[in-house]
Amino acid sequence: MFQYRTGQMKALLKQWQLQSMVIPGIIWMFIFCYIPMFWLIIAFMDYSIAKPLFDSPFVGLKHFQDFLSDERFWRSIRNTLGMSSIKLILGFPIPILFALLLNEIRSLRFKRTVQTISYLPHFIAWTIFGGIALNWLGEGGVINQLMMAIGVQEREILFNSEPKYFWWITFFTDTLKETGWSAIIYIAAISGIDPGLYEAAELDGANRWQRMWHITIQSIRPTIAILFILAVSGILGSNFEQIFMLKNNMNMRMAESLDLYIYNMGLVSGRHSFSTAVLFARSIVALGLLFLANSTAKKLTGDSIF
Amino acid sequence: MKRNLLKPGLTLVLATSLALGMAACSNSSSESSPTPQPTDSTQPPSEVKLNPEEPAWKLDTSPVDLTWFVGANWYGQTWGDSLASKYVTEKTGVNIKLEVPSGEANEHVTLMMTSGKLPDLISMGSWENAVKKLWEGDHVYALNELADQYDPYFFKVAGEGSLKWYRQENGNTYGVPNDSYSPTLMHETGMTAANQTFLVRKDLYEEMGSPDLSTPEGFLNALQLLKDKYPEYKGQPISPFFAQGNVPYGMTEFLQNLLAVPHEQDGKVYDRVTDPDYIAWLKTFRTAYERGLINVDFLVDSDTQVEEKTNNARYFMMVREWNGMAAVNPMLAASANPDSYYIAVDGPKNSKGDAPKLFPGNMDGWMVTMISKSTKNPERAIRFLTYLASEEGQRDLFLGKEGETWEMVGDKPQLKPEMVDLQENDIEKMEKQYGILDTYWMMRNPVIINQWRPAKAPVLKQMEDFANERADIDSGIYKGLDPQGDSDVAVSWARIAQNWEEVMPELITAKNEAEFDKVFDNFLDRRSSYGFDKVMEHRQTELDARKAKMAE
């Protein structure tokens, strides 16, 4: 690509068939991502969905003040950060480890089978998977049976009624469901590594651990960095479907994430302007986090998105 | 060398991240505004002369498709397969496509409103927030205007009472209710449509010696006995307690009705949550939890888990509406343990031992049916509704086709014995194949259909009688006084109500009475900081307005 630097326009024209493939994507993004941004305006209004837009009065930053003074908002921030941190710190390396392990399997058929099985749960909707998880966690569920059989606990615990377990439940169910799927991207990156590198290292006497550490991990480092940057910028997001399925009145204290808060305020209570204001603020913070993570990654590893 | 190797992987990552970014962006697209609605896309009234004495659906029976949204996610009927629905379609030309929400009806309709596309006909719980929004936002037709234009016969059949009940300040009526009961009707017939009951599993209750459950002591003793002797019964683990609709309904309004907590004192709306008897019972539940006599499964179980336990008669007692047991009870009575069905008995009572004051049916009815402005066929829609509201339509949907599912006995239509039999033994087959009785209840008018209703099976009748006897016929007026919509006071109430849902479990699981009191006092403080005074004012105004309307 670099040899074209002087004649980039010429190159672009030469590849117009290929380049034009991106146009539908750009149009799509414009319609669904940029035009809706206009409606952020309702964050500054007392908007009613029953009336046309400009019949609603402007109220300035009222809704922002409202949510900043709502203790439930801060609770939802705490929960979101808690769940995201667990996912980021403990959950982020798991697909990488999984991909590395998978890569070391010699039998191709076994490897394929494991990979397929591992990402199948991804295709089960959370509404179903959540229901299954609730049965596992509930009375007479497999987890209670197991814990009682090995003597860890004496009587059944309704795991889903204890707020203190909730973050861990989200972490474990998410890991169970998504590890295989998240590993795909690393597996793809690993398969792009030149086998010649391994051969050379083997000739030089590197053992399997050394090859894994010095070749595989080093080669997929940029992939890891980029996914990490994206993960950090998504720290204020949460898996809405998952939490929606697993939450109940008893664990709400620890379960209400920012997304669920926005949902409860916007759709359940019908405060559309209010929830748009929260969403708006969240997006700005997420953007800030993206820049932060990006520049940090650039400094530390030299890999970054932009 | 290394750099080149990385490129394929990197491109892949970027492509995926772009895709993820797009997916994330698309979430915000739900925040679009309602598209402007065509106010009236229909042709000027046809040349045909409209006769207020004649139903107008007969003027045009050409085939037409109407979509009908039924705001109940559990509603599983279809249109066009059953005998009754086929018969109605044949007769009127109207073919219905039934739609149900995937989740909560209220949210579903709000979403449809934002997209500006609504089904032709909409039936929704009369208490739902979205109903008011549909009316205020001009998303649905004023039925009186449509009737004036296309089918004046509507006024003859819709019932002046309920039309007046739902008339808005601008003089228009936007919806017709089903199951609407006026107090006069209830006094006359003794049919109150009361649903609330306290149920116990019959064989277990009797084997325990029919213990007293109406006082806190009796209640706790019975639970203790249950724990000691019947943790399992006839091969099933027993869950001691269930309350329908969780905190906001079963443990609040419903329980308060069982305790006969007043709605009003000396003309002032009463704050029922702070009633001493109610609190005493919440403390009883707390004690029961502390002693390990009940679990919190009734607060956390999902609908499927509840259904599974109910179908296997695993609950000992339930605070539950009896019509939710209409399918289960006969099934249990026909099972290997024929006495495992549920019977209504006296449950928790207040300290004076008053009989429960259960909600009867009321003027609001259950669901209201509306015609949306998105419909391309408003004239067919109003004519169809008129037909369904008329005696003929009620009969066609409730009884089916003459000669096939019912016949005249003397001068009264009567369901054929095999249909009655089917209703008792295989209600599912009856609904799927014939679609009669309560299959299509969206426009059900109890005044008309109750005369045709076959006698209920004894296992259901016991519960119904119990509820009828304890119904407080004049308390229908107190149902749903809370502020709805998106006004400030409604927001205050929503915050309070949502907070109560979290506080109640804390009360029940509180370690001791002192902590219970602390949590409750905190709740009261929070409640007033959220603006509870305004809510009480609203309730008072609403109640006064209703009384005025009733007096008219």
Interface residues (C-beta under 8 A of the other chain):
Chain A: G25 W28 M29 F32 C33 P36 M37 W39 L40 I42 S48 I49 A50 K51 P52 L53 G131 L134 N135 G138 E139 G140 L158 N160 S161 I185 A188 A189 G192 I193 D194 S219 I220 P222 T223 I226 L227 L230 G237 N248 N249 M250 N251 M252 R253 N264 L267 V268 S269 G270 R271 H272 T276 L279 I305
Chain B: M1 K2 L5 L6 P8 G9 L10 L12 V13 L14 T16 S17 L18 L20 M22 A24 C25 S26 S28 S29 E31 S32 S33 P34 P36 N106 E107 T110 L111 M113 T114 N129 K133 E136 G137 D138 H139 P237 S239 N246 V247 N295 V296 D297 L299 V300 D301 S302 T304 Q305 G485 D486 A490 V491 A494 R495 Q498 E501 E502 M504 P505 T509
